[in-house]
């Protein structure tokens, strides 16, 4: 039963790993746009810089939020699976001991 219970946990783990990287990629793209706007205008344009920087920060925040949610979900479901597997093991042990006692009689 354990492989069936853990089947989709890989997806959560992958999302947690990749979400941070996607956020950092968005941060990099936003900063590139900000500096490109600075290079094209030749002067410091607060509007153009703030657009690029805000894009970078939104991407960072989105990636971190997605990663945190995926990690929390992964840990929650992993704990649920572990508890269920432990419960199954205990039930098997109890049934085995019952049959052992009855077979000795």
N, CA, C and O atoms as a GROMACS GRO file, in nm:
protein
  420
    1UNK      N    1   0.081  -0.120   0.000
    1UNK     CA    2   0.000   0.000   0.000
    1UNK      C    3   0.085   0.126   0.000
    1UNK      O    4   0.042   0.229  -0.051
    2UNK      N    5   0.204   0.120   0.055
    2UNK     CA    6   0.286   0.240   0.067
    2UNK      C    7   0.317   0.305  -0.067
    2UNK      O    8   0.303   0.427  -0.078
    3UNK      N    9   0.358   0.231  -0.170
    3UNK     CA   10   0.384   0.297  -0.299
    3UNK      C   11   0.261   0.366  -0.356
    3UNK      O   12   0.273   0.472  -0.418
    4UNK      N   13   0.143   0.307  -0.336
    4UNK     CA   14   0.021   0.371  -0.384
    4UNK      C   15  -0.007   0.501  -0.309
    4UNK      O   16  -0.052   0.599  -0.369
    5UNK      N   17   0.018   0.501  -0.180
    5UNK     CA   18  -0.006   0.621  -0.100
    5UNK      C   19   0.094   0.732  -0.132
    5UNK      O   20   0.059   0.850  -0.125
    6UNK      N   21   0.215   0.695  -0.166
    6UNK     CA   22   0.320   0.795  -0.193
    6UNK      C   23   0.331   0.830  -0.341
    6UNK      O   24   0.419   0.908  -0.379
    7UNK      N   25   0.244   0.776  -0.424
    7UNK     CA   26   0.254   0.792  -0.568
    7UNK      C   27   0.259   0.938  -0.612
    7UNK      O   28   0.345   0.973  -0.693
    8UNK      N   29   0.171   1.022  -0.563
    8UNK     CA   30   0.163   1.160  -0.609
    8UNK      C   31   0.243   1.258  -0.525
    8UNK      O   32   0.244   1.378  -0.554
    9UNK      N   33   0.310   1.211  -0.421
    9UNK     CA   34   0.391   1.300  -0.340
    9UNK      C   35   0.511   1.354  -0.417
    9UNK      O   36   0.564   1.459  -0.384
   10UNK      N   37   0.554   1.282  -0.518
   10UNK     CA   38   0.666   1.327  -0.601
   10UNK      C   39   0.631   1.458  -0.671
   10UNK      O   40   0.717   1.544  -0.689
   11UNK      N   41   0.505   1.473  -0.709
   11UNK     CA   42   0.462   1.595  -0.776
   11UNK      C   43   0.477   1.714  -0.682
   11UNK      O   44   0.529   1.819  -0.723
   12UNK      N   45   0.434   1.700  -0.558
   12UNK     CA   46   0.448   1.809  -0.461
   12UNK      C   47   0.595   1.842  -0.435
   12UNK      O   48   0.632   1.959  -0.425
   13UNK      N   49   0.676   1.741  -0.426
   13UNK     CA   50   0.819   1.763  -0.405
   13UNK      C   51   0.882   1.836  -0.523
   13UNK      O   52   0.965   1.925  -0.504
   14UNK      N   53   0.842   1.800  -0.643
   14UNK     CA   54   0.895   1.865  -0.762
   14UNK      C   55   0.849   2.010  -0.770
   14UNK      O   56   0.927   2.099  -0.804
   15UNK      N   57   0.722   2.034  -0.740
   15UNK     CA   58   0.670   2.172  -0.742
   15UNK      C   59   0.744   2.257  -0.640
   15UNK      O   60   0.778   2.372  -0.668
   16UNK      N   61   0.770   2.202  -0.522
   16UNK     CA   62   0.843   2.277  -0.419
   16UNK      C   63   0.983   2.313  -0.466
   16UNK      O   64   1.031   2.423  -0.438
   17UNK      N   65   1.048   2.222  -0.535
   17UNK     CA   66   1.184   2.248  -0.583
   17UNK      C   67   1.186   2.347  -0.698
   17UNK      O   68   1.270   2.436  -0.702
   18UNK      N   69   1.094   2.332  -0.790
   18UNK     CA   70   1.096   2.414  -0.910
   18UNK      C   71   1.037   2.553  -0.886
   18UNK      O   72   1.079   2.648  -0.952
   19UNK      N   73   0.943   2.566  -0.795
   19UNK     CA   74   0.878   2.696  -0.772
   19UNK      C   75   0.979   2.803  -0.732
   19UNK      O   76   0.971   2.917  -0.777
   20UNK      N   77   1.073   2.767  -0.649
   20UNK     CA   78   1.175   2.862  -0.607
   20UNK      C   79   1.260   2.904  -0.726
   20UNK      O   80   1.293   3.022  -0.742
   21UNK      N   81   1.295   2.808  -0.810
   21UNK     CA   82   1.377   2.840  -0.927
   21UNK      C   83   1.302   2.926  -1.028
   21UNK      O   84   1.360   3.016  -1.089
   22UNK      N   85   1.174   2.901  -1.045
   22UNK     CA   86   1.093   2.982  -1.135
   22UNK      C   87   1.083   3.125  -1.082
   22UNK      O   88   1.091   3.221  -1.159
   23UNK      N   89   1.066   3.139  -0.951
   23UNK     CA   90   1.065   3.272  -0.890
   23UNK      C   91   1.195   3.346  -0.911
   23UNK      O   92   1.195   3.465  -0.940
   24UNK      N   93   1.305   3.275  -0.896
   24UNK     CA   94   1.436   3.338  -0.919
   24UNK      C   95   1.457   3.374  -1.066
   24UNK      O   96   1.518   3.475  -1.097
   25UNK      N   97   1.406   3.290  -1.154
   25UNK     CA   98   1.414   3.322  -1.297
   25UNK      C   99   1.336   3.450  -1.327
   25UNK      O  100   1.382   3.536  -1.401
   26UNK      N  101   1.216   3.461  -1.270
   26UNK     CA  102   1.137   3.582  -1.288
   26UNK      C  103   1.206   3.704  -1.230
   26UNK      O  104   1.198   3.813  -1.286
   27UNK      N  105   1.274   3.686  -1.117
   27UNK     CA  106   1.350   3.795  -1.058
   27UNK      C  107   1.460   3.841  -1.151
   27UNK      O  108   1.480   3.961  -1.171
   28UNK      N  109   1.530   3.746  -1.209
   28UNK     CA  110   1.638   3.779  -1.302
   28UNK      C  111   1.584   3.851  -1.424
   28UNK      O  112   1.642   3.950  -1.468
   29UNK      N  113   1.475   3.803  -1.480
   29UNK     CA  114   1.416   3.867  -1.598
   29UNK      C  115   1.371   4.009  -1.564
   29UNK      O  116   1.393   4.101  -1.643
   30UNK      N  117   1.310   4.028  -1.448
   30UNK     CA  118   1.268   4.161  -1.407
   30UNK      C  119   1.385   4.257  -1.391
   30UNK      O  120   1.376   4.373  -1.430
   31UNK      N  121   1.492   4.208  -1.333
   31UNK     CA  122   1.611   4.294  -1.317
   31UNK      C  123   1.676   4.324  -1.452
   31UNK      O  124   1.726   4.435  -1.472
   32UNK      N  125   1.675   4.228  -1.543
   32UNK     CA  126   1.728   4.253  -1.678
   32UNK      C  127   1.647   4.362  -1.746
   32UNK      O  128   1.703   4.451  -1.810
   33UNK      N  129   1.516   4.356  -1.732
   33UNK     CA  130   1.431   4.459  -1.792
   33UNK      C  131   1.457   4.596  -1.729
   33UNK      O  132   1.459   4.697  -1.798
   34UNK      N  133   1.476   4.597  -1.599
   34UNK     CA  134   1.502   4.724  -1.531
   34UNK      C  135   1.632   4.786  -1.580
   34UNK      O  136   1.637   4.906  -1.609
   35UNK      N  137   1.736   4.706  -1.589
   35UNK     CA  138   1.864   4.759  -1.633
   35UNK      C  139   1.866   4.790  -1.782
   35UNK      O  140   1.936   4.881  -1.826
   36UNK      N  141   1.789   4.714  -1.861
   36UNK     CA  142   1.778   4.745  -2.003
   36UNK      C  143   1.709   4.880  -2.023
   36UNK      O  144   1.750   4.960  -2.107
   37UNK      N  145   1.604   4.905  -1.945
   37UNK     CA  146   1.536   5.034  -1.953
   37UNK      C  147   1.630   5.147  -1.914
   37UNK      O  148   1.626   5.255  -1.974
   38UNK      N  149   1.713   5.123  -1.816
   38UNK     CA  150   1.812   5.222  -1.775
   38UNK      C  151   1.914   5.246  -1.885
   38UNK      O  152   1.951   5.360  -1.912
   39UNK      N  153   1.958   5.138  -1.949
   39UNK     CA  154   2.059   5.151  -2.056
   39UNK      C  155   2.000   5.219  -2.179
   39UNK      O  156   2.070   5.297  -2.244
   40UNK      N  157   1.876   5.191  -2.214
   40UNK     CA  158   1.815   5.248  -2.333
   40UNK      C  159   1.786   5.397  -2.317
   40UNK      O  160   1.802   5.475  -2.411
   41UNK      N  161   1.744   5.436  -2.199
   41UNK     CA  162   1.709   5.576  -2.180
   41UNK      C  163   1.831   5.663  -2.156
   41UNK      O  164   1.828   5.782  -2.186
   42UNK      N  165   1.937   5.606  -2.104
   42UNK     CA  166   2.058   5.682  -2.079
   42UNK      C  167   2.050   5.762  -1.950
   42UNK      O  168   2.152   5.804  -1.895
   43UNK      N  169   1.932   5.784  -1.904
   43UNK     CA  170   1.914   5.855  -1.778
   43UNK      C  171   1.836   5.764  -1.682
   43UNK      O  172   1.775   5.665  -1.723
   44UNK      N  173   1.839   5.800  -1.559
   44UNK     CA  174   1.767   5.721  -1.461
   44UNK      C  175   1.619   5.758  -1.465
   44UNK      O  176   1.581   5.870  -1.430
   45UNK      N  177   1.537   5.664  -1.508
   45UNK     CA  178   1.393   5.683  -1.509
   45UNK      C  179   1.335   5.601  -1.395
   45UNK      O  180   1.334   5.478  -1.399
   46UNK      N  181   1.286   5.670  -1.297
   46UNK     CA  182   1.234   5.600  -1.179
   46UNK      C  183   1.117   5.510  -1.217
   46UNK      O  184   1.101   5.402  -1.159
   47UNK      N  185   1.037   5.551  -1.312
   47UNK     CA  186   0.922   5.471  -1.354
   47UNK      C  187   0.967   5.340  -1.417
   47UNK      O  188   0.917   5.233  -1.380
   48UNK      N  189   1.060   5.348  -1.511
   48UNK     CA  190   1.106   5.227  -1.578
   48UNK      C  191   1.178   5.133  -1.481
   48UNK      O  192   1.160   5.011  -1.487
   49UNK      N  193   1.259   5.190  -1.393
   49UNK     CA  194   1.329   5.106  -1.295
   49UNK      C  195   1.230   5.040  -1.198
   49UNK      O  196   1.243   4.923  -1.166
   50UNK      N  197   1.133   5.117  -1.154
   50UNK     CA  198   1.039   5.061  -1.058
   50UNK      C  199   0.951   4.953  -1.120
   50UNK      O  200   0.912   4.859  -1.051
   51UNK      N  201   0.919   4.964  -1.249
   51UNK     CA  202   0.841   4.860  -1.317
   51UNK      C  203   0.920   4.728  -1.319
   51UNK      O  204   0.866   4.623  -1.285
   52UNK      N  205   1.046   4.735  -1.358
   52UNK     CA  206   1.130   4.614  -1.363
   52UNK      C  207   1.154   4.554  -1.226
   52UNK      O  208   1.148   4.432  -1.210
   53UNK      N  209   1.180   4.639  -1.129
   53UNK     CA  210   1.206   4.588  -0.994
   53UNK      C  211   1.079   4.529  -0.932
   53UNK      O  212   1.085   4.427  -0.864
   54UNK      N  213   0.964   4.594  -0.955
   54UNK     CA  214   0.840   4.539  -0.900
   54UNK      C  215   0.806   4.405  -0.965
   54UNK      O  216   0.755   4.315  -0.898
   55UNK      N  217   0.836   4.392  -1.095
   55UNK     CA  218   0.815   4.263  -1.162
   55UNK      C  219   0.904   4.156  -1.099
   55UNK      O  220   0.860   4.043  -1.077
   56UNK      N  221   1.027   4.193  -1.071
   56UNK     CA  222   1.120   4.098  -1.010
   56UNK      C  223   1.070   4.056  -0.872
   56UNK      O  224   1.076   3.938  -0.837
   57UNK      N  225   1.022   4.151  -0.794
   57UNK     CA  226   0.976   4.118  -0.659
   57UNK      C  227   0.847   4.036  -0.660
   57UNK      O  228   0.829   3.948  -0.576
   58UNK      N  229   0.757   4.065  -0.754
   58UNK     CA  230   0.635   3.984  -0.766
   58UNK      C  231   0.669   3.839  -0.800
   58UNK      O  232   0.610   3.746  -0.745
   59UNK      N  233   0.765   3.821  -0.890
   59UNK     CA  234   0.805   3.685  -0.927
   59UNK      C  235   0.870   3.612  -0.810
   59UNK      O  236   0.845   3.494  -0.787
   60UNK      N  237   0.953   3.685  -0.735
   60UNK     CA  238   1.015   3.624  -0.618
   60UNK      C  239   0.910   3.582  -0.517
   60UNK      O  240   0.913   3.470  -0.465
   61UNK      N  241   0.818   3.672  -0.488
   61UNK     CA  242   0.713   3.641  -0.391
   61UNK      C  243   0.626   3.524  -0.438
   61UNK      O  244   0.593   3.436  -0.359
   62UNK      N  245   0.590   3.523  -0.565
   62UNK     CA  246   0.508   3.413  -0.619
   62UNK      C  247   0.579   3.279  -0.609
   62UNK      O  248   0.518   3.179  -0.570
   63UNK      N  249   0.706   3.277  -0.644
   63UNK     CA  250   0.783   3.153  -0.635
   63UNK      C  251   0.797   3.104  -0.493
   63UNK      O  252   0.785   2.984  -0.466
   64UNK      N  253   0.823   3.196  -0.401
   64UNK     CA  254   0.837   3.156  -0.261
   64UNK      C  255   0.704   3.109  -0.201
   64UNK      O  256   0.702   3.013  -0.124
   65UNK      N  257   0.595   3.176  -0.234
   65UNK     CA  258   0.464   3.133  -0.184
   65UNK      C  259   0.430   2.994  -0.236
   65UNK      O  260   0.384   2.908  -0.160
   66UNK      N  261   0.453   2.971  -0.365
   66UNK     CA  262   0.425   2.839  -0.421
   66UNK      C  263   0.512   2.732  -0.357
   66UNK      O  264   0.464   2.622  -0.328
   67UNK      N  265   0.640   2.763  -0.335
   67UNK     CA  266   0.730   2.666  -0.273
   67UNK      C  267   0.689   2.635  -0.130
   67UNK      O  268   0.690   2.519  -0.089
   68UNK      N  269   0.654   2.738  -0.054
   68UNK     CA  270   0.613   2.717   0.086
   68UNK      C  271   0.486   2.632   0.092
   68UNK      O  272   0.478   2.539   0.172
   69UNK      N  273   0.389   2.663   0.008
   69UNK     CA  274   0.265   2.584   0.008
   69UNK      C  275   0.291   2.439  -0.032
   69UNK      O  276   0.234   2.347   0.028
   70UNK      N  277   0.377   2.418  -0.131
   70UNK     CA  278   0.407   2.282  -0.175
   70UNK      C  279   0.483   2.205  -0.066
   70UNK      O  280   0.456   2.086  -0.044
   71UNK      N  281   0.576   2.270   0.002
   71UNK     CA  282   0.653   2.203   0.108
   71UNK      C  283   0.562   2.167   0.225
   71UNK      O  284   0.570   2.057   0.279
   72UNK      N  285   0.476   2.261   0.265
   72UNK     CA  286   0.384   2.233   0.375
   72UNK      C  287   0.289   2.118   0.338
   72UNK      O  288   0.264   2.029   0.419
   73UNK      N  289   0.237   2.121   0.215
   73UNK     CA  290   0.148   2.014   0.170
   73UNK      C  291   0.221   1.881   0.165
   73UNK      O  292   0.167   1.778   0.208
   74UNK      N  293   0.342   1.881   0.113
   74UNK     CA  294   0.423   1.759   0.106
   74UNK      C  295   0.444   1.700   0.244
   74UNK      O  296   0.424   1.581   0.266
   75UNK      N  297   0.484   1.784   0.339
   75UNK     CA  298   0.508   1.736   0.476
   75UNK      C  299   0.380   1.687   0.541
   75UNK      O  300   0.381   1.588   0.613
   76UNK      N  301   0.269   1.755   0.517
   76UNK     CA  302   0.141   1.713   0.573
   76UNK      C  303   0.103   1.575   0.522
   76UNK      O  304   0.070   1.487   0.600
   77UNK      N  305   0.109   1.556   0.390
   77UNK     CA  306   0.067   1.428   0.333
   77UNK      C  307   0.167   1.317   0.363
   77UNK      O  308   0.128   1.201   0.378
   78UNK      N  309   0.295   1.350   0.373
   78UNK     CA  310   0.394   1.249   0.411
   78UNK      C  311   0.368   1.200   0.553
   78UNK      O  312   0.379   1.080   0.581
   79UNK      N  313   0.333   1.291   0.642
   79UNK     CA  314   0.300   1.254   0.779
   79UNK      C  315   0.175   1.168   0.783
   79UNK      O  316   0.168   1.070   0.858
   80UNK      N  317   0.075   1.203   0.703
   80UNK     CA  318  -0.048   1.123   0.695
   80UNK      C  319  -0.018   0.981   0.646
   80UNK      O  320  -0.068   0.883   0.703
   81UNK      N  321   0.064   0.970   0.542
   81UNK     CA  322   0.100   0.838   0.488
   81UNK      C  323   0.176   0.758   0.592
   81UNK      O  324   0.148   0.640   0.612
   82UNK      N  325   0.273   0.821   0.659
   82UNK     CA  326   0.350   0.750   0.761
   82UNK      C  327   0.261   0.701   0.875
   82UNK      O  328   0.278   0.589   0.924
   83UNK      N  329   0.167   0.785   0.917
   83UNK     CA  330   0.075   0.745   1.024
   83UNK      C  331  -0.012   0.628   0.980
   83UNK      O  332  -0.036   0.535   1.057
   84UNK      N  333  -0.059   0.633   0.857
   84UNK     CA  334  -0.144   0.526   0.805
   84UNK      C  335  -0.066   0.396   0.794
   84UNK      O  336  -0.117   0.289   0.828
   85UNK      N  337   0.057   0.403   0.745
   85UNK     CA  338   0.141   0.283   0.733
   85UNK      C  339   0.171   0.226   0.872
   85UNK      O  340   0.170   0.104   0.890
   86UNK      N  341   0.196   0.313   0.968
   86UNK     CA  342   0.220   0.266   1.105
   86UNK      C  343   0.096   0.196   1.160
   86UNK      O  344   0.106   0.092   1.224
   87UNK      N  345  -0.022   0.254   1.134
   87UNK     CA  346  -0.147   0.194   1.179
   87UNK      C  347  -0.168   0.056   1.115
   87UNK      O  348  -0.212  -0.037   1.182
   88UNK      N  349  -0.136   0.044   0.987
   88UNK     CA  350  -0.147  -0.084   0.918
   88UNK      C  351  -0.051  -0.186   0.980
   88UNK      O  352  -0.088  -0.301   1.003
   89UNK      N  353   0.072  -0.144   1.008
   89UNK     CA  354   0.170  -0.234   1.069
   89UNK      C  355   0.124  -0.282   1.206
   89UNK      O  356   0.140  -0.399   1.240
   90UNK      N  357   0.067  -0.192   1.284
   90UNK     CA  358   0.017  -0.231   1.416
   90UNK      C  359  -0.099  -0.330   1.403
   90UNK      O  360  -0.108  -0.426   1.480
   91UNK      N  361  -0.187  -0.306   1.307
   91UNK     CA  362  -0.301  -0.398   1.287
   91UNK      C  363  -0.251  -0.536   1.244
   91UNK      O  364  -0.302  -0.637   1.291
   92UNK      N  365  -0.152  -0.539   1.157
   92UNK     CA  366  -0.096  -0.667   1.112
   92UNK      C  367  -0.032  -0.740   1.231
   92UNK      O  368  -0.047  -0.861   1.245
   93UNK      N  369   0.039  -0.666   1.315
   93UNK     CA  370   0.102  -0.727   1.432
   93UNK      C  371  -0.003  -0.784   1.527
   93UNK      O  372   0.015  -0.894   1.580
   94UNK      N  373  -0.111  -0.712   1.548
   94UNK     CA  374  -0.219  -0.761   1.635
   94UNK      C  375  -0.286  -0.886   1.578
   94UNK      O  376  -0.311  -0.982   1.650
   95UNK      N  377  -0.313  -0.884   1.449
   95UNK     CA  378  -0.376  -1.001   1.386
   95UNK      C  379  -0.282  -1.121   1.392
   95UNK      O  380  -0.326  -1.232   1.419
   96UNK      N  381  -0.155  -1.098   1.367
   96UNK     CA  382  -0.056  -1.206   1.373
   96UNK      C  383  -0.048  -1.265   1.513
   96UNK      O  384  -0.042  -1.386   1.530
   97UNK      N  385  -0.048  -1.179   1.613
   97UNK     CA  386  -0.041  -1.230   1.752
   97UNK      C  387  -0.168  -1.306   1.789
   97UNK      O  388  -0.162  -1.404   1.862
   98UNK      N  389  -0.284  -1.262   1.740
   98UNK     CA  390  -0.410  -1.334   1.766
   98UNK      C  391  -0.403  -1.474   1.704
   98UNK      O  392  -0.438  -1.572   1.768
   99UNK      N  393  -0.359  -1.481   1.579
   99UNK     CA  394  -0.350  -1.612   1.513
   99UNK      C  395  -0.246  -1.701   1.578
   99UNK      O  396  -0.263  -1.822   1.584
  100UNK      N  397  -0.137  -1.641   1.626
  100UNK     CA  398  -0.034  -1.719   1.694
  100UNK      C  399  -0.088  -1.780   1.822
  100UNK      O  400  -0.064  -1.898   1.849
  101UNK      N  401  -0.160  -1.703   1.898
  101UNK     CA  402  -0.218  -1.752   2.024
  101UNK      C  403  -0.320  -1.861   1.996
  101UNK      O  404  -0.323  -1.963   2.065
  102UNK      N  405  -0.404  -1.842   1.896
  102UNK     CA  406  -0.507  -1.942   1.864
  102UNK      C  407  -0.448  -2.069   1.805
  102UNK      O  408  -0.502  -2.177   1.826
  103UNK      N  409  -0.340  -2.058   1.732
  103UNK     CA  410  -0.280  -2.178   1.673
  103UNK      C  411  -0.208  -2.263   1.776
  103UNK      O  412  -0.189  -2.383   1.755
  104UNK      N  413  -0.167  -2.203   1.888
  104UNK     CA  414  -0.099  -2.278   1.994
  104UNK      C  415  -0.198  -2.358   2.078
  104UNK      O  416  -0.157  -2.452   2.146
  105UNK      N  417  -0.326  -2.323   2.076
  105UNK     CA  418  -0.428  -2.392   2.157
  105UNK      C  419  -0.467  -2.524   2.100
  105UNK      O  420  -0.551  -2.593   2.158
   0.00000   0.00000   0.00000
